[in-house]
């Protein structure tokens, strides 16, 4: 017993020792680094909140210009002090608009929705007038594209399950009733064919299935105090279970479309109930941004946004119709909302490249909201780096805005990115860099550019990680909200310029970090607060100053090109204080500030002082770049309030000099060492004669694969940086090589920026080389003569020996359209008021075009292409429609492709501006419609006017003449019309001569050809002349023709008596015209209102039929007409005319007989003898079938009606599908018949499906912009 106990004791000791050993070897568990999920420590925001917890954004309202904010997302319900987090939700784009119909009243507690459903209203609603307006909205026009994709997959799964079961049942019936029978009777054969037709129809329908999504009936009414809206989100017509909503800012209520969607929405109602705006989100971005600014989570304070006490106003500027792209319309409406909701800040994490910094209508309005209304506007600088001058508009290019670059800190690297090493903080590789192309810094401040933040519920997740300057901007905006909260609590008045100065003069400039990425440095909230609290404020600190360099009226100095950096620059800089328009003028009289000036570099020289008055002053500036080494150099001229220099600069004038390398032998090679986030920039003056360059990159040493980037930029006057850039992200292994070929412009500086991606760990040894190449034409934008003559182009080699092998092709047909109508209208809705309260003016242009074949069409507005923030108007948008007013595509400043079928189309284009006169010049603006040619057309290339051009080697200094010709008439596409443009590309080098790299200049050179007048058609050989008609007979015939034509202008039965009198008198004079009169009678009676008198149509058809002897006609048609015997030809022709008359009468009679069975006809004219009607219809159909194939398009509806009458619904749909396929665009009647046939089959789901597509495809009016 003791032995056992001892053994157990020893075993226990062993286990304890083993456990202790194991525990001793276990790693120490570190707490999760939540501080890095939504960064606040790097900017001093946490330190500030620890000292001033009540200054957490309370009392501050931030407008979020973005994709919209989900009011149901985590952390966006209330503020830290219990206030509603979201003040208002606004859709500025109009993509959620619903045009509401005329007023109607409820009958038996129901109103009729536009879907056709009867809508049961809630008896508890207050509606003193009892009037309602109804509208219709398609869910998939409203939902974010990623949500649509998810719902379509989920809905398709359930749909397919039902159809699979139905298909199995049909096949089972086919097998049970027909497959086992040894022999089928004619009726059974027809039954089997019908069953197979139903199977075929179902299979075809499944193959072409396209989920239309939910269609929502929308109802608006007035409860005596406010307008309210109700949406039938479950499509059941029971509005009693739906939420009645009013404008969000009034009650701050929202609803959810459906449980599967989890998409929340709110509403705003405009124009006295005539327009409903359903406000959703068009993506996750805006909610994520809002969370960074101001999320508040009481249970998880570490997940708070930077300013959890702040409130927000969401303005959706991303338009669902153009993939979430921002629109000028939306942003201008957003500015109005900022004023109406008294916002203090705007955050806009959106932007586009611009060709002219700080110019354009939107830039003007953004400056006004800051300068005149005191709203601080924070925006992302862009994600287009790492090359210089890649900042976007508006954040990086508009003076009044604060442009924010993106920083990744050590604390962010593990929790956000799972990096196995912690590195020093740095700019994200992709963050855009300054300076702007007019010399301004471009990036003003630096802030953390990644975060885990809330996202909309529809994404089915609580939060997600995202990075970009889109995340840096709201982080900075939240920091500013903290400062404003403190100032408001203390009663401190401020202006945007004062806050900007506090931030810039206290920012932490990070050593060793690219100054063009960080601007003045990383925001430090606590330091900025100390600056604000220090001493008495000077008058100068409350004012903004505008600096303009006289040389080119720019905001800074940027010397980039070789000729600029090889000489001394002397210029003046004008500095002007800014005064608000409503500021008392006495303040301007008293304004007088002594300034001291300094330069931060010895190669920049300025005067030492100046006296600033209200009208401003100027100082001399001298920049000497001649003694600087190749590369980029930056400096500032700083102006201080004399005696208060410790407060930091009142203004800064950036100076950037880029000295390019003058490459020898047109080649350059360097070995560089890269590490995470490391950049190597080289600036090269592109040699004369170069048209492209080959850049070779070799990863010589690396212990693992690396992610490298090559970014090249040339700044071209009048263009955005995108027009002169090439960017490649390359994953490489040790020893691997890659060659990137890029177009270049001779004489302009080319930046080569080689980078190792910030999260690609480890050191790398890389060799980079560049070789310039090219054949230079003396004309780089070619228009080929349309008269057949050649265009001579001189091609020169100036770099190296190149093989000249010109080749080109025309690949696109462009048609330029003038508007068919132009209508300008002042928009008086509250949301379309300008900031000064005046209306916005709308110019609505209409264009029409036709396609003779199915095509991918690209629509654009060349005059405003690529312009948004720098556009002279407040933006534009176009919509293209088919003949049925169905919207097929939407586009904006970027030309967009739309797939269109053969048919006629209308484009409606909207331009906006506050000034009606500014729109006047666009009333005849040209719209471009481009189509890719089915087969490219080669450009003719000759050595002279006659000889073919053979490949020619050109040594440096040699030239060759190339003669180019346009296509011959027979080579032109059939759809080309005179005046159209054929466009394509011309190249002068065909092969790389055995080396790697491009075959020629990568983009080639544009070439176009104006389509000339078409050749005259050859006249057909004249037929044998008819015997000459006497004058008397000709006059009698023309008089008869005129009488009969006038008969067709009468109305039946209103003019029946007059018609009878006229026909009687005509027949007395022309008894031979009896058949013509009967035909005219049939056509008159069978008019638009024929359903009111179908018996008259049938009688008139019988009258025509009685004039034709069908047996004789059959014999005549069977005879062969001998072309050598004119009389037989005439006889055959008359017989064919008689056949056509007979067929027309039989078809019209059959249609009238069928119409007698329509419900609206039966209601007025009940069928007295159904059996007789059935017999009459069948007999007439059989007669018609003797003469024509009734399944042909012209008669197919009657054939379908017959199948329907016989219960052959599958066969009817099968034929109907063929007709729909052949018709472009299909007609409403065709779809209606298919819907009704689905109903007869009992396929309720397909009936509903067809009904939805009818509502989508045949709207009663054009949608609103």
TIDREN-568550 format. One record per residue (C-alpha): residue in one letter; x, y, z. Coordinates in steps of 0.02 Angstrom, whole numbers, plus 50000, padded with zeros to 5 digits. Layout:
// residues N
AXYZ
...
This chain:
// residues 1265
X500005000050000
X501405011850047
X502325006749887
X500815011449784
X500645027949876
X502495031549849
X502335027749664
X500835039249651
X501765052849746
X503295051349634
X502155051749480
X501275067249548
X502955075749578
X503475071049401
X501875078449328
X502085094349429
X503885095949373
X503395092449192
X501995105249197
X503155117949275
X504415114549138
X503105116349002
X502415132249078
X504145139249093
X504415136448905
X502745144348852
X502865161848779
X502215176048882
X500505181048816
X500475199348767
X498875209348774
X498085212748605
X498735229348538
X497035237748516
X497905254648511
X498405250948332
X496675246648268
X496085264648252
X497625275248281
X497525290148399
X499155290148497
X500265294848350
X499345311348326
X499265315948511
X497365313648509
X497435301348655
X498555312848756
X497375327248723
X495845317148776
X496705311448935
X496955329648980
X495285335948913
X494045321448907
X492575333248883
X493345340548725
X493025324548628
X492125332548481
X490565337748576
X489635352048496
X490485349148328
X489595343248170
X490615335048034
X489945332847857
X490515316647777
X490555318347587
X490695300247535
X489735284547486
X488455287347623
X488405281847805
X487405267347876
X486425273748028
X486335255948093
X488205252748093
X489145249548255
X489655265148347
X488605277148245
X487045278348352
X487455290948488
X488865302448540
X489855301048701
X488645313148785
X487075304348724
X486645315148574
X486095307148411
X487675303148315
X486945306648144
X486115323548121
X485585320547942
X485745308147798
X485705315747624
X485865308447450
X486625321947342
X486765311147187
X484935308447148
X485175289847118
X483905286347253
X482615298447184
X480835292747149
X479715303947047
X478005302647129
X476425301847025
X474795311547034
X473765311847191
X472525297947224
X471365293347366
X471105276447448
X469615265547405
X469155252647536
X470785256747623
X471835253047468
X472765262647335
X473495256147173
X475385254947164
X476395256847005
X476855238447012
X475015234546989
X474855228647169
X473425234847277
X474235243247427
X473345242347594
X473645258447692
X473795258747879
X472205265347959
X473255272448101
X474155284647986
X473645302748000
X473205309447829
X471975323947840
X471795325947652
X471685307347616
X472825309947467
X474305299147421
X475635299647286
X476405283447223
X478075279547140
X479165264847094
X480985260647132
X482015245847076
X483085238947217
X484575235247106
X484645253347050
X484755258147233
X485815244647314
X487725244547316
X488445233747177
X489275221447297
X487615219047387
X486715216247222
X487985202947178
X487735194047344
X485835194747337
X485805188647158
X486795173347207
X485675169647356
X484075172647260
X484685162447111
X484985147547223
X483175147347281
X482525151347107
X483505137147027
X482865125047158
X481055128847109
X481395127846923
X482335111446939
X480825103947026
X479635110746892
X480735104246752
X480785087046832
X478895086846843
X478705091446660
X479915078046604
X479025065546713
X477345069846632
X478125068446460
X478755051146503
X477165045046588
X475915050946457
X476855049046294
X478515039746297
X477785022746339
X476405022846207
X476755011646056
X475875023345936
X475255041245955
X473655048345882
X473755065445796
X473055073545953
X474315064446061
X475715069945944
X475145087845970
X475075084946157
X476835077946159
X477465092546054
X476655104646174
X477425096246326
X479135096646244
X478865114846199
X478535118746382
X480135109946432
X481085119546297
X480315135946352
X480775133046534
X482555128146490
X482775143346378
X482025154746510
X483225147946640
X484705150346524
X484275168646495
X483695171946673
X484215189146737
X483615193046911
X482665209646906
X482735210747095
X481385218147204
X480285232247138
X479665243447276
X478035252947278
X478335269647362
X476975280247442
X477075298347502
X475755307547603
X475615322447721
X475125319347901
X474615337347931
X476335342247994
X477655333747887
X477795323647728
X477985305147755
X478515290547647
X478165271947656
X479055258747550
X478345241447522
X480005232847562
X479285215147562
X478275217747401
X476675210847477
X475585226347463
X475335226847652
X475925244047701
X475285241347876
X476885232147923
X478045245447849
X478855260147937
X478185277447898
X479695288947883
X479935307647867
X481485317747826
X482885310047927
X483395325948018
X481635328148088
X481435311548180
X483085302448145
X482205286248098
X482745273247973
X482175256147914
X482895240447833
X482425234047662
X482475215547705
X483285203447825
X484395195647691
X484975212647628
X485285220847797
X485295237247700
X484655251747802
X483855266947724
X483095283647768
X482125296347665
X481995314547621
X480485321747532
X480605336647416
X479505347847309
X477905346047408
X477915327247399
X478275326147214
X480005318847238
X480555305547362
X482395303047397
X482805285847466
X484475287447554
X485595272147563
X487455269247540
X488345264847378
X489775256047467
X490675252847631
X491885267347615
X490845281447690
X490325271947846
X492135266847875
X492685285047857
X491315291147974
X491845278348104
X493635284548101
X493045302348129
X491765299748264
X491225281948310
X490725279848492
X490625262848574
X490305263948761
X490735245648792
X492325246048688
X493075263448704
X494665257648618
X493595255848460
X493025274048469
X493365285748326
X494555300148351
X493155312048405
X491795301148484
X490815316348543
X490595323648370
X489015322348266
X488985319348080
X487975323947927
X488135311047790
X488095317447611
X488155303547483
X489175310147336
X489545292947261
X488285288947125
X487735270747108
X487375273546924
X489215276946886
X490035264347004
X490095275947153
X490975290147063
X490725307347140
X489715320147042
X489745338947040
X487865339147069
X488065329247229
X489475339847298
X488585356347265
X487035349547352
X488175344047492
X488825361647516
X487035367647533
X486735354347666
X488305359747759
X487575377247776
X485825371247819
X486445359347954
X487755371548019
X489215359747997
X490925364648064
X491975352547963
X491905343047799
X492855327047768
X492985321347589
X493955305447555
X493695306547368
X494665314247226
X495235313847045
X496755319946948
X496665337746884
X497525347046744
X497425364246825
X497635365047014
X496515376647115
X495445381046964
X493695376446907
X491935379246967
X491995366247107
X493675372647169
X492865389947175
X491385383547277
X492495373547396
X493535389247428
X491945399047461
X491305386847592
X492955388747684
X493325407247660
X491565414347671
X490675401947784
X492095396947899
X491945378147870
X493575368347882
X493725356647733
X494845341247752
X495175329747605
X496265315247552
X497815319647452
X497675303947344
X498355286347327
X499315288947165
X501105289347232
X502525287247258
X503105298347114
X503095317047142
X501665328547090
X500365314847100
X499165323447221
X497365323647166
X495955336147172
X495245343147277
X496285338247429
X498015340247353
X497675354647235
X496415366747311
X497185380247420
X495745381947543
X495725363347585
X496855353447699
X497615339147598
X498095324147703
X499435311147666
X499425293347735
X500615287447872
X500835269647938
X501505269048115
X502425255248206
X500885252448315
X499795248948162
X500895235948080
X500495220548183
X498635222148225
X498135229048054
X499315219947937
X500015205148034
X501795210547995
X503075199148080
X504265213648106
X503925230748177
X504685244648074
X504855263148102
X503365273348048
X503385278947867
X502285284847726
X501285271447638
X502135268047473
X500605273147374
X500175289347463
X500205303747339
X501645315847345
X501745334347313
X502135346747251
X500615351047148
X501035356046972
X500845374547017
X502155373047152
X501075371747308
X501535358247434
X500055347347387
X500105337647550
X499795348947699
X499795336647843
X500145318547884
X498975306747978
X498785287848005
X498075280347846
X497385263647904
X496075257948028
X494815245048080
X493185254548078
X491315251048065
X490565246247898
X488745245047841
X487705230647903
X487405224547725
X489235219247719
X488785206347854
X490245211547962
X490445223648106
X492045231948051
X493455229847928
X495205235847895
X495515248247757
X496945259547712
X497225274647602
X497285293347615
X495405290247627
X495765284247804
X497095297347842
X495915311747802
X494545306947928
X495885303648059
X496505321348034
X494715327748028
X494355319448195
X495905327648268
X495295344548210
X493575341148284
X494415338948454
X495215356148440
X493595364248384
X492665355748526
X493875363348650
X493805380548572
X491905380248567
X491815374848748
X492945389248796
X492035401748686
X493555404348575
X493155411248403
X494145404348259
X494315404448072
X494925390247962
X496585399047931
X496905400248118
X496595381648144
X497675377247993
X499075387748065
X498925379148234
X499075362148151
X500475366248029
X501535375848154
X501485361648281
X501535346348168
X502925333748198
X504095333548050
X504725315648043
X506595314248012
X507105304447859
X505335304547790
X504955311347618
X504405329647643
X503255328247492
X502295314247580
X502145322147753
X501915340547712
X502215350547869
X502205334447969
X501185322448075
X499725330748163
X499995333548350
X498335337948431
X499025341448604
X500385352748536
X499125361848426
X498035364648579
X499495371748674
X499825383548528
X497995388948530
X498035392248716
X499665401848713
X499475420348745
X498485433148652
X498065429848471
X498685442048341
X497495448848211
X498605441448076
X498385423848144
X496525424448110
X496755428347927
X497215417847781
X498515424047658
X498575420647473
X500275419647392
X500495421347205
X502135419647114
X502175432546975
X503135421346855
X501625410546813
X500305415946941
X500645399947038
X500545396347224
X502355390947237
X503915388447135
X504185372147042
X505705371346929
X505695354246848
X506295355446669
X508125356346617
X508035373946548
X507185380246706
X508515373146822
X509995379446721
X509685397846752
X509365409946893
X507555413846932
X507055431046993
X505225434847019
X504005443547136
X502815435247257
X501195444347299
X500475441047472
X498685446347505
X497665444147664
X495915437347640
X494395446347712
X492665439147714
X491375448647614
X490295451547768
X491755457647874
X491645475947930
X492695486747817
X493445496047964
X494435480348002
X495255481647832
X495675499747863
X496555495448025
X497435479947958
X499315482647956
X500565469148000
X502475470048001
X503215454147929
X504915446047933
X505395434147795
X506605419647793
X507165406147675
X507545388547734
X508905385847603
X510405396047547
X509965393947363
X508345403747392
X508535422247433
X507175434347487
X507015451547562
X507035451747751
X505435461247791
X503855469047723
X502365478647790
X500725470047755
X499155480547731
X497405475147682
X497815476747498
X499335465447517
X501135467747466
X502475458847368
X504265453547395
X505685448647280
X506185430447267
X507765423547193
X508055405047163
X509755398947105
X509645380647055
X511275380546958
X512375374247099
X511195360547155
X511575342347121
X510435331647013
X508905326547110
X507505335047202
X507765349547322
X506465358447425
X506415374447526
X505155386747595
X504995405347609
X504155408747775
X503305424647828
X503165428448015
X502285441748115
X503765452248170
X504105449848354
X503025434248361
X504145422448263
X503965408948397
X502155406748344
X502735400148176
X502445406147999
X500905415647945
X501185409547768
X502355398347670
X502925398847490
X503585381647438
X505065380847321
X505475364447234
X506895361847114
X507125345747016
X508775344846927
X508735331146795
X510195320646738
X510775323446560
X511045305346510
X512495300946398
X512305288546257
X510455289146297
X510685275746431
X510805275446620
X511125261146740
X511215261346930
X511315248847073
X510275253247225
X509885245747394
X508055245447443
X507145241247603
X505325241947659
X504575258447604
X506215264347530
X506175274847371
X507515279047245
X507105293547130
X508045297946973
X507595312646863
X508135311746682
X507995324546544
X507265314546401
X508425316846250
X507805324346089
X507155311345971
X506635299046105
X504845292846094
X504915278446215
X506055270746345
X506405253146404
X506695251846592
X507505235646650
X507435230446832
X508445215846901
X508305209547080
X510085204147111
X510045200047296
X508565196047409
X508235182247534
X506405180847484
X505225187247348
X505005206047350
X503625217747296
X504415231847199
X503625246547111
X504115257046963
X503245273646945
X503715285846808
X502965302946779
X503185316946655
X502205332846685
X501445338746522
X500695356246511
X498805356146513
X498715338046568
X498515329046733
X499965318346795
X499005302846739
X499265307546557
X501155306246579
X501335291646700
X501715273146695
X501525263046854
X501935244746882
X501895234347040
X503055219447017
X503315203847121
X505095197747094
X506255184147154
X508125184647166
X508925184346994
X507315188946902
X507185203046777
X505785213046704
X505695226346569
X504415240346571
X504195250746414
X503435267946425
X503045282246307
X504065298146335
X504045316046273
X505725322746220
X506395337846313
X505335335146469
X505985328646635
X505555310546673
X505485304546852
X505965286346881
X505405281247055
X505915263747107
X505175257647271
X505055242547382
X503305240947450
X503195246547631
X502645229447696
X503885219347590
X505175215147723
X507045213547701
X508425222147605
X508605220947416
X509985224347293
X509235230447131
X509955235946965
X508915248146865
X509345253846690
X508465264446563
X508745265446376
X507935278646269
X507365274146095
X506295280945958
X505875286445786
X505175304045790
X503835309145665
X503675327545621
X501805326045648
X501225317045805
X499345318745780
X498835313445605
X497285316845502
X497305307245339
X496655316745187
X494905311745135
X495195316044952
X496335301244917
X497955311144919
X499365305145032
X499985313345192
X501865314845200
X502675311645370
X504535314145398
X505205301145519
X506895304545600
X508095293945701
X509075303945829
X509465291345966
X510115275145892
X509965264545738
X508135259545720
X507185249645590
X505785260345519
X504285249445479
X502745260745480
X501085252345512
X499435258445577
X497615254145584
X495935262545607
X494955253545741
X493565265045799
X492125274045715
X491675290645799
X490085300045763
X489915317745829
X488145323045870
X487355340045894
X485905341546017
X484175339545945
X483495350046088
X484195361146225
X483175366646375
X483795377446517
X482825377746680
X483105385446851
X482995371846984
X481985378547130
X482055363647248
X482795367447419
X484215355247393
X484705363647229
X484935380847305
X486685387847294
X487605393147451
X486965410947429
X485175404447417
X484995406847230
X484425393047112
X485515381147014
X485225381846827
X485075365846728
X485415363846543
X484635347946476
X485255342446305
X484515328546199
X485445318646066
X484805304845952
X485735291145859
X485415274245779
X486375258045768
X486215246145622
X486995231845720
X487345226845900
X488825236845964
X489825241746116
X489645260646113
X490745273046207
X489895289746242
X490835305346290
X490835324346289
X492525328846214
X492475347146266
X492335342546451
X493155325446449
X494195321946604
X493635337946692
X492755337846860
X493545348746991
X494365359446856
X492805359846749
X491995376746709
X490305369246753
X489695360746911
X489825343946828
X488865334746696
X488065317746676
X487295308546529
X486025294546518
X485655283746365
X483915276546331
X483115265046205
X481495269146113
X480495263446264
X481355275846383
X482275261846470
X483895267946549
X485355257746480
X486865267046543
X487505282446634
X489155291646619
X490085307246664
X491765315446629
X492565298646589
X491895291346426
X491005275146465
X490555259946360
X488785253146348
X488235237346257
X486785241746142
X485755231846018
X485255237445845
X483985251445859
X483665269845896
X484345278246052
X484205294646146
X485535302446255
X485015315346385
X486425325846456
X486335337546604
X487485352346638
X487325363346792
X487925380446846
X487325394646957
X487495406746812
X486315403546668
X487455413146550
X488875400846585
X487805386946511
X487325396546355
X488905391446262
X488535372846284
X486845372746197
X487635365546040
X489065355746121
X489585340046027
X489305322546097
X490425308446036
X489805290846004
X491215278345972
X491055260545907
X492425247745884
X492535241845705
X492205223345680
X493785223045576
X495185235745585
X495655245345428
X497495246445384
X498245263545352
X499055264145180
X500955266245190
X502025270845039
X503795276645005
X503125289244881
X501485291744791
X501665275244700
X502915263644784
X502655252244932
X503665256745086
X504965243545129
X505725242345302
X507185254445314
X508595255845439
X508895273645497
X510515278745580
X510555293545700
X510295309345598
X509425300645454
X507615303445402
X506355294545293
X504805300845204
X503245290645236
X501665293545134
X500075288545223
X498375286245142
X496635283345205
X495505268845158
X494655267144990
X492775268844980
X492505250144971
X493515247645131
X492415259245234
X491215250945357
X489415250445301
X488825260445451
X490025274945418
X489185291145364
X489985306445285
X490775317045421
X491095302345537
X492865299745603
X493845283745590
X495145283745728
X496625272745765
X498485271945801
X500065273745699
X501755265645740
X503425267845654
X504395253245729
X503765235545711
X505025224645803
X506275227445943
X507735221545835
X508115206245937
X508065214946106
X506745214646240
X505585229146273
X504225237546175
X503975234745990
X503755253345972
X503115268246068
X501855259346181
X500405271146148
X500825274545967
X500205290545885
X498385294945856
X497775294645677
X496065299045608
X495135299545444
X493585309645402
X492345299045305
X491995307845138
X490395308145037
X489865291144975
X490065286644791
X488515288644686
X487555272544665
X487475264944493
X485775266944416
X484795251144386
X484465246244206
X482815253744153
X481365241744140
X480345240343983
X479375256443969
X477525255744006
X476385261943869
X476235280643887
X474685285843986
X473565299043912
X473415315544004
X471575312644035
X471845295544111
X473285301844217
X472235316044287
X470785304144322
X471965291944409
X472775305544513
X471065312444561
X470505295144615
X472115292544714
X471825309144801
X470025304744844
X470525288044919
X471955295845016
X470745308645090
X469585294645142
X470955288145254
X470995304745346
X469225302745410
X468785294845577
X467665279745603
X466275279245658
X466185298245684
X466265301645496
X465335286045439
X463935295445354
X465125306945262
X466185292045214
X464705282845140
X464205298045038
X465975300544972
X466245282444924
X464555281944838
X465005296844731
X466735289944692
X466015273144638
X464755281844525
X466215290144436
X467455275644451
X466525259044466
X468165249744432
X468825256244600
X467635245844705
X468985234544775
X470095249344816
X468635257544908
X468315241645006
X470155240345054
X470145258745107
X468585255445210
X469415240745298
X470955250945340
X469895265445403
X468805254545513
X470305244545577
X471105259945654
X471695264645827
X469985262545909
X469505246945812
X469095237545972
X467555248545990
X466795241545829
X467575224645791
X466025218645700
X466275232745574
X468075227145549
X467535209245517
X466185214845396
X467385226145303
X468655212145291
X467335200345221
X466885213645091
X468685213745033
X468835194745035
X467265193344929
X468105203144789
X469435189744764
X469165172744682
X470415162444778
X470405147244663
X470765157744510
X472085167044608
X472925150744654
X473035145744471
X473745162644420
X475065162344554
X475575144744502
X475935150544325
X477725154844282
X477925172444215
X478935172544055
X480055187944055
X479985187943865
X478095189943872
X477675206443961
X475855202043974
X476205186544079
X477335196844192
X475945209544217
X474685195844250
X475815187844381
X476135204644463
X474255208344473
X473975191244549
X475275194644681
X474445211244721
X472775202444740
X473585189444854
X474295203244964
X472585211444976
X471795194745023
X473115190845153
X472945208245229
X471055206145244
X471185188645317
X472465194345445
X471425209445497
X469875198745511
X470775185645615
X471465199145730
X469725206645752
X468995189645792
X470365187045922
X470095204245997
X468295199546034
X468965188346173
X469925202246262
X469255205946437
X469005224646404
X468045220446243
X466985206946324
X466515219246462
X465675230446332
X465225217546200
X464915200246275
X465165185246161
X463465178446110
X464025162046030
X465755155846081
X465665140545970
X465275151145818
X466715162745860
X467895147845879
X467365141045710
X467525157945625
X469255160745696
X469895143445647
X469155144245472
X469915161345442
X471605155745511
X471625140645396
X471235151945248
X472675163445297
X473845148645318
X473535143845137
X474415159545078
X475775163445207
X476805155545343
X475855161845494
X477375160045605
X478235174145510
X478475190145607
X477055199545522
X475755186345566
X476545178145718
X475435186645847
X473915178745764
X474815161845761
X475205164045946
X473385168545981
X472835152445895
X474035141945999
X473395150546154
X471585147046107
X472035128646083
X472935127846251
X474645126146169
X475445138646286
X477185131546270
X477155132546081
X476465150146092
X477875155946206
X479165147146099
X478625156845944
X478445172746044
X480235170846107
X480845169645928
X479945185745884
X480625194646038
X482365189145990
X482135196145815
X481425212845871
X482555227145929
X481985233346047
X480605221046093
X478875228546113
X477815230246268
X476455219746185
X477655205146159
X478155204746341
X476355206946397
X475835191846295
X477245181546368
X476745186746544
X474945181846511
X475485164946440
X476525161546596
X474965165046697
X473965152546593
X475325139646622
X475185142546810
X476985148246818
X476655162446940
X478495165646974
X478875167946790
X477335178746771
X477975190046912
X479715189746835
X479045195446666
X477975208746747
X479465216146836
X480495217146677
X479015225546591
X478985238846726
X480865241046712
X480935240746522
X479425251646482
X479395266446602
X478115280046570
X479395294046582
X481245297046585
X482035295446758
X482665310846848
X484515315146853
